[in-house]
Structure formats: C-alpha cells, structure tokens
Amino acid sequence: MFDLELEALAMGADLDSPLDPDAVPFSLSTEESGGLLPDWYMPVASSPVRGRVRRTLARGVVLALIVINGAGLCVTSGFVELAW
C-alpha cells in the first residue's frame, strides 16, 4: 500500500515547481563515500583481510588465464581444452 501512495505522489507532482529551501541532499559530494556512488545506494566493497598472499594468488589466477587464452586454449567449462 505504501508503494501505491508514493507512486500517486510522484505521478501528481509538479515538475516545474522549485525545490523547498529546507531540502537536504542525500550526500553533499561523492568524496565522502570514496566512490562514484553514494553510500546509501551502494556502499564501497570491503574485505576484512587484504594481505600480500591474497593479492599474489589473485594475480596468479589472472596471469594463468591470460597464458591459457594466449596459447589458444579455453577454460570456460573448467577444464583446459582446445578452443574450436
């Protein structure tokens, strides 16, 4: 029921009316959240552990995929096979 009320208010709103002088924006800038989207829309991704081992493993996986694809092989199904 709440959605129908909001929809009715939105459809009946005057698009040319000025904003209320007391209106407050959700966020004054994008610098507060550290990203392009505000925190209330999509918070910045975070991980409790970001160590050297994790970065090295991620780089190794990416490098392996680049080498496999560069050799003309395919790993889409999880097994290395010729890309026909």
BELGIVEN-V315941 format. One record per pair of residues at least 6 apart in sequence whose C-alpha atoms are under 7 Angstrom apart, sorted by the first residue. I is the first residue (numbers start at 1). J is the second residue. Records with the same first field share a line. If there is no record, write none. Layout:
I->J ; J
This chain:
27->38
30->36 ; 37 ; 38
33->39
35->44
68->74
72->82 ; 83
73->80 ; 81 ; 82 ; 83
74->80 ; 81 ; 82 ; 83
75->81
